Amino acid sequence: MRAMSESVPVRCPACRREHRYTAPSYRCVCGARVVPSLDRHGTATAVTHESWDEGWVSLRCADCGREDQWPRPEMGCPCGTLLRVPMAEGSAPAMTATRPERRRSRFRPVTIHTARDAVTAAAVYLRWLGYRDIRRADQRPPSGVGIAARGLVAQVDPTARPASLRDVECLWLTAMTESANCAYFSLAGYADEAHTRAETLGIPLFVLDLTGTPQPVNGPADDLDATGP
């Protein structure tokens, strides 16, 4: 059974447009899913200065009690403003799922300290899923680092900026030219349009937490995480 992600209205303070934001679920190392608790009555704030430290928040797994660093809930507005979604004050992420059935050996993540660690973490995860011959991709993506495996091209974005619609579409076009599948790994999550487009194109989206564990944040990523290539 899966944790239910919370959806809240978010109004941009710059252009006053209202959006719906659905909190991503993250997978604790114990196997349970952790969902941030959002404040549906709070006010979103514009991020004017991106800071690595401010882009993360400590969340505790209600199943095993482990506390980890996860990306702070943020989304991009079409007007260009990056919005920080308010979280419920003093509340722990109470929603978790039961541990999934173990189909493989336990995944051993690579702790992320640098951009290179993020690329390594994604490569280790893909190898754990069952991909082979992992290497640096032949084509360099517009942002981040491209890696490839047999039948797959992937992009790893180690910046504190959510991946954009253009980032996702460029990855898809690269995969099309190479007749391969694709996957995206981001440290800072995804703009709303990027997330929507990825669902339409069937692109798995993952968020890398600081433990180096990729967290599926859309349906195609859940499927890939569950079944592998």
MIDOSE-1310 file (N, C-alpha, C; in nm, 2 decimals, decimal comma, always signed):
residues 229
mram	+0,08/-0,12/+0,00/+0,00/+0,00/+0,00/+0,09/+0,12/+0,00; +0,05/+0,23/-0,08/+0,13/+0,34/-0,09/+0,08/+0,46/-0,01; +0,18/+0,54/+0,04/+0,14/+0,66/+0,11/+0,07/+0,76/+0,01; -0,04/+0,83/+0,06/-0,11/+0,92/-0,02/-0,04/+1,06/-0,02
sesv	+0,00/+1,11/-0,13/+0,06/+1,24/-0,13/-0,04/+1,35/-0,12; -0,01/+1,45/-0,04/-0,10/+1,56/-0,01/-0,10/+1,66/-0,12; -0,22/+1,72/-0,16/-0,22/+1,82/-0,26/-0,28/+1,95/-0,20; -0,22/+2,06/-0,23/-0,26/+2,19/-0,17/-0,26/+2,30/-0,27
pvrc	-0,35/+2,40/-0,26/-0,34/+2,52/-0,35/-0,22/+2,60/-0,32; -0,16/+2,65/-0,42/-0,04/+2,74/-0,40/-0,06/+2,86/-0,49; -0,05/+2,98/-0,43/-0,07/+3,10/-0,51/+0,07/+3,17/-0,52; +0,10/+3,21/-0,65/+0,23/+3,28/-0,67/+0,21/+3,42/-0,62
pacr	+0,30/+3,47/-0,53/+0,29/+3,61/-0,49/+0,33/+3,71/-0,59; +0,39/+3,67/-0,70/+0,44/+3,76/-0,80/+0,33/+3,79/-0,91; +0,27/+3,68/-0,96/+0,17/+3,70/-1,07/+0,03/+3,67/-1,02; +0,01/+3,62/-0,90/-0,12/+3,58/-0,83/-0,19/+3,46/-0,89
rehr	-0,12/+3,39/-0,98/-0,18/+3,27/-1,03/-0,18/+3,16/-0,93; -0,29/+3,08/-0,93/-0,30/+2,97/-0,83/-0,27/+2,84/-0,90; -0,20/+2,75/-0,83/-0,16/+2,62/-0,88/-0,20/+2,51/-0,78; -0,19/+2,39/-0,82/-0,21/+2,28/-0,73/-0,07/+2,21/-0,71
ytap	-0,03/+2,19/-0,59/+0,10/+2,13/-0,57/+0,08/+2,00/-0,49; +0,13/+1,89/-0,55/+0,12/+1,76/-0,48/+0,26/+1,72/-0,42; +0,26/+1,70/-0,29/+0,38/+1,67/-0,22/+0,44/+1,53/-0,28; +0,57/+1,53/-0,31/+0,63/+1,40/-0,35/+0,64/+1,31/-0,23
syrc	+0,64/+1,18/-0,26/+0,67/+1,08/-0,15/+0,82/+1,04/-0,17; +0,88/+1,02/-0,06/+1,02/+0,98/-0,06/+1,03/+0,84/+0,01; +1,13/+0,76/-0,03/+1,14/+0,63/+0,02/+1,26/+0,63/+0,12; +1,22/+0,60/+0,25/+1,32/+0,58/+0,35/+1,40/+0,46/+0,33
vcga	+1,52/+0,45/+0,38/+1,60/+0,33/+0,36/+1,54/+0,20/+0,42; +1,44/+0,22/+0,51/+1,37/+0,10/+0,57/+1,27/+0,05/+0,47; +1,24/+0,12/+0,36/+1,15/+0,08/+0,26/+1,01/+0,15/+0,26; +0,98/+0,22/+0,37/+0,86/+0,29/+0,38/+0,87/+0,42/+0,31
rvvp	+0,75/+0,48/+0,27/+0,75/+0,60/+0,20/+0,71/+0,71/+0,30; +0,78/+0,83/+0,28/+0,76/+0,94/+0,37/+0,71/+1,06/+0,29; +0,60/+1,12/+0,33/+0,54/+1,24/+0,26/+0,55/+1,36/+0,35; +0,60/+1,47/+0,30/+0,60/+1,60/+0,38/+0,46/+1,64/+0,41
sldr	+0,44/+1,70/+0,53/+0,31/+1,75/+0,57/+0,31/+1,90/+0,53; +0,21/+1,94/+0,45/+0,20/+2,07/+0,39/+0,10/+2,15/+0,47; +0,12/+2,28/+0,47/+0,02/+2,38/+0,53/-0,07/+2,43/+0,42; -0,19/+2,38/+0,41/-0,28/+2,42/+0,30/-0,33/+2,57/+0,33
hgta	-0,31/+2,62/+0,45/-0,36/+2,76/+0,47/-0,24/+2,85/+0,48; -0,12/+2,80/+0,45/+0,00/+2,89/+0,45/+0,01/+2,96/+0,32; +0,11/+3,05/+0,32/+0,14/+3,13/+0,20/+0,27/+3,10/+0,14; +0,27/+3,07/+0,01/+0,40/+3,04/-0,06/+0,48/+3,16/-0,07
tavt	+0,61/+3,14/-0,06/+0,71/+3,25/-0,07/+0,79/+3,24/-0,20; +0,84/+3,35/-0,25/+0,92/+3,34/-0,37/+1,07/+3,32/-0,33; +1,14/+3,23/-0,39/+1,28/+3,21/-0,36/+1,36/+3,31/-0,45; +1,42/+3,40/-0,38/+1,50/+3,51/-0,45/+1,64/+3,47/-0,46
hesw	+1,69/+3,39/-0,37/+1,83/+3,35/-0,36/+1,83/+3,20/-0,33; +1,88/+3,12/-0,43/+1,89/+2,98/-0,41/+2,01/+2,94/-0,32; +1,98/+2,87/-0,22/+2,09/+2,82/-0,13/+2,08/+2,67/-0,11; +2,19/+2,60/-0,12/+2,19/+2,46/-0,11/+2,13/+2,42/+0,03
degw	+2,17/+2,48/+0,14/+2,12/+2,44/+0,27/+1,98/+2,46/+0,28; +1,93/+2,58/+0,23/+1,78/+2,61/+0,25/+1,69/+2,52/+0,16; +1,75/+2,45/+0,07/+1,67/+2,37/-0,02/+1,64/+2,23/+0,03; +1,68/+2,21/+0,16/+1,66/+2,07/+0,22/+1,59/+2,09/+0,35
vslr	+1,52/+1,99/+0,39/+1,45/+1,99/+0,52/+1,46/+1,85/+0,58; +1,47/+1,85/+0,72/+1,47/+1,72/+0,79/+1,34/+1,66/+0,81; +1,32/+1,54/+0,77/+1,19/+1,47/+0,79/+1,21/+1,34/+0,86; +1,12/+1,30/+0,95/+1,14/+1,17/+1,02/+1,04/+1,07/+0,97
cadc	+1,09/+0,95/+0,94/+1,00/+0,84/+0,90/+0,92/+0,79/+1,02; +0,79/+0,79/+1,00/+0,70/+0,75/+1,11/+0,70/+0,60/+1,13; +0,77/+0,53/+1,04/+0,77/+0,38/+1,05/+0,89/+0,34/+1,14; +1,01/+0,38/+1,10/+1,13/+0,34/+1,17/+1,19/+0,45/+1,26
gred	+1,15/+0,57/+1,24/+1,20/+0,68/+1,33/+1,32/+0,75/+1,27; +1,37/+0,70/+1,16/+1,50/+0,76/+1,10/+1,47/+0,90/+1,05; +1,56/+0,99/+1,07/+1,55/+1,13/+1,02/+1,65/+1,15/+0,91; +1,60/+1,20/+0,80/+1,69/+1,22/+0,68/+1,66/+1,36/+0,63
qwpr	+1,75/+1,40/+0,54/+1,74/+1,53/+0,47/+1,67/+1,50/+0,33; +1,57/+1,58/+0,30/+1,49/+1,56/+0,18/+1,48/+1,70/+0,11; +1,45/+1,70/-0,02/+1,43/+1,83/-0,08/+1,31/+1,91/-0,02; +1,33/+2,04/+0,00/+1,22/+2,12/+0,06/+1,11/+2,13/-0,05
pemg	+0,98/+2,12/-0,02/+0,88/+2,14/-0,13/+0,88/+2,27/-0,20; +0,91/+2,27/-0,33/+0,91/+2,39/-0,41/+0,85/+2,36/-0,55; +0,81/+2,46/-0,61/+0,76/+2,44/-0,75/+0,78/+2,57/-0,83; +0,79/+2,56/-0,96/+0,81/+2,67/-1,05/+0,68/+2,72/-1,10
cpcg	+0,66/+2,85/-1,10/+0,54/+2,92/-1,17/+0,58/+2,95/-1,31; +0,48/+2,95/-1,40/+0,51/+2,99/-1,54/+0,57/+3,13/-1,56; +0,54/+3,21/-1,46/+0,59/+3,35/-1,47/+0,74/+3,36/-1,44; +0,80/+3,24/-1,40/+0,94/+3,24/-1,38/+0,98/+3,24/-1,23
tllr	+0,88/+3,25/-1,14/+0,91/+3,26/-1,00/+0,92/+3,12/-0,94; +1,03/+3,09/-0,86/+1,04/+2,97/-0,79/+0,97/+2,98/-0,66; +0,87/+2,90/-0,63/+0,79/+2,91/-0,51/+0,82/+2,80/-0,40; +0,84/+2,85/-0,28/+0,86/+2,76/-0,17/+0,73/+2,73/-0,10
vpma	+0,69/+2,60/-0,11/+0,55/+2,56/-0,05/+0,56/+2,55/+0,10; +0,47/+2,61/+0,17/+0,47/+2,61/+0,32/+0,45/+2,47/+0,37; +0,52/+2,44/+0,47/+0,50/+2,31/+0,54/+0,44/+2,33/+0,67; +0,37/+2,23/+0,72/+0,30/+2,24/+0,85/+0,40/+2,26/+0,96
egsa	+0,38/+2,35/+1,05/+0,47/+2,38/+1,16/+0,46/+2,27/+1,26; +0,58/+2,22/+1,30/+0,59/+2,13/+1,42/+0,53/+2,00/+1,39; +0,50/+1,96/+1,27/+0,44/+1,83/+1,24/+0,54/+1,75/+1,16; +0,54/+1,62/+1,20/+0,63/+1,53/+1,13/+0,56/+1,47/+1,01
pamt	+0,63/+1,42/+0,91/+0,56/+1,36/+0,80/+0,50/+1,23/+0,84; +0,37/+1,23/+0,87/+0,31/+1,11/+0,93/+0,27/+1,00/+0,84; +0,27/+1,03/+0,71/+0,22/+0,93/+0,61/+0,34/+0,84/+0,56; +0,32/+0,71/+0,59/+0,42/+0,62/+0,53/+0,35/+0,50/+0,48
atrp	+0,42/+0,42/+0,40/+0,35/+0,30/+0,34/+0,42/+0,18/+0,40; +0,36/+0,07/+0,39/+0,42/-0,05/+0,44/+0,54/-0,09/+0,35; +0,63/-0,16/+0,41/+0,75/-0,20/+0,34/+0,72/-0,28/+0,21; +0,78/-0,25/+0,10/+0,75/-0,32/-0,02/+0,82/-0,46/-0,01
errr	+0,76/-0,55/-0,09/+0,82/-0,68/-0,10/+0,96/-0,67/-0,16; +1,06/-0,74/-0,11/+1,20/-0,74/-0,15/+1,21/-0,83/-0,27; +1,24/-0,76/-0,39/+1,26/-0,84/-0,51/+1,41/-0,85/-0,55; +1,49/-0,76/-0,49/+1,63/-0,76/-0,52/+1,71/-0,75/-0,39
srfr	+1,84/-0,75/-0,40/+1,92/-0,73/-0,28/+1,90/-0,59/-0,23; +1,93/-0,56/-0,11/+1,91/-0,42/-0,06/+2,00/-0,32/-0,13; +1,93/-0,21/-0,16/+2,01/-0,10/-0,23/+2,10/-0,03/-0,13; +2,22/-0,01/-0,17/+2,32/+0,05/-0,09/+2,36/+0,19/-0,15
pvti	+2,30/+0,30/-0,10/+2,32/+0,43/-0,16/+2,46/+0,48/-0,14; +2,49/+0,58/-0,22/+2,62/+0,66/-0,21/+2,58/+0,80/-0,15; +2,63/+0,83/-0,03/+2,60/+0,96/+0,03/+2,64/+1,07/-0,06; +2,56/+1,17/-0,08/+2,59/+1,28/-0,17/+2,65/+1,40/-0,10
htar	+2,77/+1,44/-0,13/+2,84/+1,56/-0,08/+2,87/+1,65/-0,19; +2,89/+1,60/-0,31/+2,93/+1,68/-0,43/+2,85/+1,64/-0,55; +2,86/+1,73/-0,66/+2,79/+1,70/-0,78/+2,83/+1,56/-0,84; +2,96/+1,53/-0,82/+3,01/+1,40/-0,87/+2,94/+1,28/-0,80
davt	+2,92/+1,30/-0,67/+2,85/+1,20/-0,59/+2,71/+1,18/-0,64; +2,64/+1,28/-0,68/+2,51/+1,27/-0,73/+2,50/+1,18/-0,86; +2,60/+1,20/-0,95/+2,61/+1,12/-1,07/+2,64/+0,98/-1,03; +2,73/+0,96/-0,94/+2,76/+0,82/-0,89/+2,64/+0,75/-0,83
aaav	+2,57/+0,83/-0,75/+2,45/+0,77/-0,69/+2,35/+0,72/-0,79; +2,33/+0,80/-0,89/+2,23/+0,76/-1,00/+2,28/+0,64/-1,07; +2,41/+0,64/-1,10/+2,47/+0,52/-1,17/+2,46/+0,39/-1,09; +2,48/+0,41/-0,96/+2,47/+0,29/-0,87/+2,33/+0,24/-0,87
ylrw	+2,24/+0,33/-0,86/+2,10/+0,29/-0,86/+2,05/+0,22/-0,99; +2,10/+0,28/-1,10/+2,06/+0,21/-1,23/+2,12/+0,07/-1,24; +2,25/+0,06/-1,19/+2,31/-0,07/-1,19/+2,23/-0,17/-1,10; +2,18/-0,12/-0,99/+2,10/-0,20/-0,90/+1,97/-0,24/-0,96
lgyr	+1,91/-0,15/-1,04/+1,79/-0,19/-1,11/+1,81/-0,30/-1,22; +1,93/-0,31/-1,27/+1,96/-0,41/-1,37/+2,02/-0,37/-1,49; +2,05/-0,24/-1,50/+2,12/-0,18/-1,62/+2,26/-0,22/-1,62; +2,32/-0,24/-1,74/+2,46/-0,27/-1,75/+2,53/-0,18/-1,84
dirr	+2,67/-0,18/-1,84/+2,75/-0,10/-1,93/+2,72/+0,05/-1,90; +2,71/+0,09/-1,78/+2,68/+0,23/-1,75/+2,81/+0,32/-1,78; +2,79/+0,43/-1,85/+2,90/+0,51/-1,89/+2,85/+0,66/-1,90; +2,94/+0,75/-1,93/+2,90/+0,89/-1,96/+2,84/+0,89/-2,10
adqr	+2,73/+0,96/-2,11/+2,66/+0,97/-2,24/+2,74/+1,03/-2,35; +2,72/+0,99/-2,47/+2,79/+1,05/-2,58/+2,75/+1,20/-2,60; +2,62/+1,23/-2,59/+2,57/+1,36/-2,61/+2,56/+1,43/-2,47; +2,62/+1,55/-2,47/+2,62/+1,63/-2,34/+2,48/+1,70/-2,33
ppsg	+2,41/+1,69/-2,22/+2,28/+1,76/-2,21/+2,30/+1,91/-2,19; +2,19/+1,99/-2,21/+2,20/+2,13/-2,19/+2,24/+2,17/-2,04; +2,20/+2,09/-1,95/+2,24/+2,11/-1,81/+2,26/+1,98/-1,74; +2,34/+1,98/-1,63/+2,36/+1,85/-1,56/+2,46/+1,76/-1,64
vgia	+2,45/+1,63/-1,61/+2,55/+1,54/-1,66/+2,47/+1,42/-1,72; +2,50/+1,38/-1,84/+2,44/+1,27/-1,90/+2,51/+1,14/-1,88; +2,44/+1,03/-1,85/+2,49/+0,90/-1,84/+2,41/+0,80/-1,92; +2,47/+0,69/-1,96/+2,39/+0,60/-2,05/+2,42/+0,46/-2,00
argl	+2,33/+0,37/-2,04/+2,35/+0,23/-2,02/+2,29/+0,16/-2,14; +2,29/+0,03/-2,15/+2,24/-0,04/-2,26/+2,08/-0,02/-2,27; +2,04/+0,06/-2,37/+1,89/+0,08/-2,39/+1,84/+0,20/-2,31; +1,93/+0,28/-2,25/+1,88/+0,39/-2,16/+1,98/+0,51/-2,17
vaqv	+1,92/+0,63/-2,17/+2,00/+0,75/-2,15/+1,94/+0,82/-2,02; +2,02/+0,88/-1,94/+1,97/+0,94/-1,82/+2,04/+1,07/-1,80; +1,97/+1,16/-1,73/+2,03/+1,29/-1,70/+2,03/+1,31/-1,55; +2,14/+1,36/-1,50/+2,15/+1,39/-1,36/+2,18/+1,54/-1,34
dpta	+2,09/+1,60/-1,27/+2,10/+1,75/-1,24/+2,13/+1,77/-1,09; +2,26/+1,80/-1,06/+2,30/+1,82/-0,93/+2,29/+1,96/-0,87; +2,22/+2,05/-0,95/+2,21/+2,19/-0,90/+2,09/+2,20/-0,81; +2,08/+2,32/-0,75/+1,97/+2,35/-0,66/+1,85/+2,41/-0,73
rpas	+1,85/+2,40/-0,86/+1,74/+2,45/-0,95/+1,65/+2,34/-0,99; +1,52/+2,35/-0,97/+1,43/+2,24/-1,02/+1,44/+2,23/-1,17; +1,44/+2,10/-1,22/+1,45/+2,08/-1,36/+1,34/+2,14/-1,44; +1,36/+2,20/-1,55/+1,26/+2,27/-1,63/+1,20/+2,18/-1,74
lrdv	+1,09/+2,24/-1,80/+1,02/+2,17/-1,91/+1,12/+2,14/-2,02; +1,21/+2,24/-2,05/+1,31/+2,23/-2,16/+1,40/+2,11/-2,13; +1,45/+2,10/-2,00/+1,54/+1,99/-1,96/+1,48/+1,86/-1,99; +1,35/+1,84/-1,95/+1,28/+1,71/-1,97/+1,26/+1,68/-2,12
eclw	+1,22/+1,78/-2,20/+1,20/+1,76/-2,34/+1,33/+1,73/-2,41; +1,44/+1,80/-2,38/+1,57/+1,77/-2,44/+1,61/+1,63/-2,41; +1,59/+1,58/-2,29/+1,63/+1,44/-2,26/+1,55/+1,34/-2,35; +1,42/+1,37/-2,36/+1,33/+1,28/-2,44/+1,38/+1,28/-2,58
ltam	+1,41/+1,40/-2,64/+1,46/+1,40/-2,78/+1,59/+1,33/-2,80; +1,68/+1,34/-2,70/+1,80/+1,26/-2,71/+1,77/+1,11/-2,71; +1,68/+1,07/-2,62/+1,65/+0,93/-2,61/+1,59/+0,88/-2,75; +1,50/+0,97/-2,81/+1,44/+0,93/-2,93/+1,54/+0,91/-3,04
tesa	+1,64/+1,00/-3,05/+1,75/+0,98/-3,15/+1,83/+0,86/-3,13; +1,84/+0,81/-3,01/+1,92/+0,69/-2,99/+1,84/+0,57/-2,97; +1,71/+0,58/-3,00/+1,61/+0,47/-2,98/+1,63/+0,40/-2,85; +1,63/+0,48/-2,74/+1,65/+0,43/-2,61/+1,54/+0,49/-2,52
ncay	+1,53/+0,43/-2,40/+1,44/+0,48/-2,29/+1,52/+0,59/-2,22; +1,46/+0,66/-2,13/+1,53/+0,77/-2,06/+1,48/+0,78/-1,92; +1,56/+0,84/-1,83/+1,52/+0,87/-1,69/+1,59/+1,00/-1,65; +1,53/+1,07/-1,56/+1,58/+1,20/-1,51/+1,60/+1,19/-1,36
fsla	+1,72/+1,23/-1,31/+1,75/+1,24/-1,17/+1,78/+1,38/-1,13; +1,71/+1,44/-1,03/+1,73/+1,58/-0,99/+1,75/+1,59/-0,84; +1,83/+1,68/-0,80/+1,85/+1,70/-0,66/+1,74/+1,80/-0,60; +1,69/+1,89/-0,69/+1,60/+1,99/-0,65/+1,46/+1,97/-0,70
gyad	+1,43/+1,86/-0,76/+1,29/+1,84/-0,80/+1,26/+1,89/-0,94; +1,14/+1,92/-0,97/+1,10/+1,95/-1,10/+0,99/+2,07/-1,11; +1,00/+2,15/-1,21/+0,90/+2,25/-1,23/+0,77/+2,18/-1,26; +0,66/+2,25/-1,23/+0,53/+2,18/-1,25/+0,51/+2,14/-1,40
eaht	+0,55/+2,22/-1,49/+0,53/+2,19/-1,63/+0,62/+2,07/-1,67; +0,74/+2,06/-1,62/+0,83/+1,95/-1,64/+0,77/+1,82/-1,59; +0,71/+1,83/-1,48/+0,65/+1,71/-1,42/+0,53/+1,66/-1,50; +0,44/+1,75/-1,55/+0,33/+1,72/-1,63/+0,37/+1,66/-1,76
raet	+0,47/+1,72/-1,83/+0,52/+1,68/-1,96/+0,58/+1,54/-1,95; +0,65/+1,51/-1,84/+0,72/+1,38/-1,82/+0,61/+1,27/-1,81; +0,50/+1,30/-1,74/+0,39/+1,20/-1,73/+0,34/+1,17/-1,87; +0,32/+1,28/-1,95/+0,27/+1,26/-2,09/+0,36/+1,17/-2,17
lgip	+0,49/+1,20/-2,16/+0,59/+1,13/-2,24/+0,64/+1,00/-2,18; +0,59/+0,97/-2,06/+0,63/+0,84/-2,00/+0,78/+0,84/-1,95; +0,83/+0,96/-1,90/+0,97/+0,97/-1,86/+0,97/+0,95/-1,71; +1,05/+0,86/-1,66/+1,06/+0,84/-1,51/+1,14/+0,96/-1,45
lfvl	+1,08/+1,02/-1,35/+1,15/+1,13/-1,27/+1,18/+1,08/-1,13; +1,31/+1,11/-1,09/+1,35/+1,07/-0,96/+1,41/+1,20/-0,89; +1,39/+1,21/-0,76/+1,46/+1,31/-0,68/+1,56/+1,24/-0,60; +1,69/+1,29/-0,60/+1,80/+1,23/-0,52/+1,80/+1,30/-0,39
dltg	+1,79/+1,22/-0,28/+1,80/+1,28/-0,15/+1,95/+1,27/-0,11; +1,99/+1,33/+0,00/+2,13/+1,34/+0,04/+2,19/+1,21/+0,08; +2,11/+1,11/+0,10/+2,16/+0,98/+0,13/+2,21/+0,91/+0,00; +2,16/+0,97/-0,11/+2,20/+0,90/-0,24/+2,09/+0,81/-0,29
tpqp	+1,97/+0,81/-0,22/+1,87/+0,72/-0,26/+1,77/+0,79/-0,36; +1,76/+0,74/-0,48/+1,66/+0,81/-0,58/+1,52/+0,78/-0,53; +1,44/+0,88/-0,53/+1,30/+0,87/-0,49/+1,21/+0,89/-0,61; +1,13/+0,79/-0,65/+1,04/+0,81/-0,77/+0,93/+0,91/-0,74
vngp	+0,91/+1,01/-0,83/+0,81/+1,11/-0,80/+0,70/+1,12/-0,91; +0,70/+1,02/-1,00/+0,58/+1,01/-1,09/+0,56/+0,86/-1,12; +0,45/+0,83/-1,20/+0,41/+0,69/-1,22/+0,52/+0,61/-1,30; +0,57/+0,67/-1,41/+0,68/+0,59/-1,48/+0,80/+0,56/-1,39
addl	+0,83/+0,65/-1,30/+0,95/+0,62/-1,21/+0,91/+0,51/-1,11; +0,78/+0,51/-1,06/+0,74/+0,40/-0,97/+0,75/+0,27/-1,04; +0,70/+0,26/-1,17/+0,71/+0,14/-1,24/+0,85/+0,09/-1,26; +0,94/+0,18/-1,30/+1,08/+0,14/-1,32/+1,14/+0,09/-1,19
datg	+1,11/+0,16/-1,08/+1,17/+0,13/-0,95/+1,12/-0,01/-0,91; +0,99/-0,05/-0,95/+0,94/-0,17/-0,90/+0,98/-0,29/-0,99; +1,00/-0,27/-1,12/+1,02/-0,38/-1,21/+1,16/-0,38/-1,27; +1,23/-0,26/-1,28/+1,36/-0,26/-1,34/+1,34/-0,25/-1,49
p	+1,45/-0,26/-1,57/+1,44/-0,24/-1,72/+1,36/-0,36/-1,78
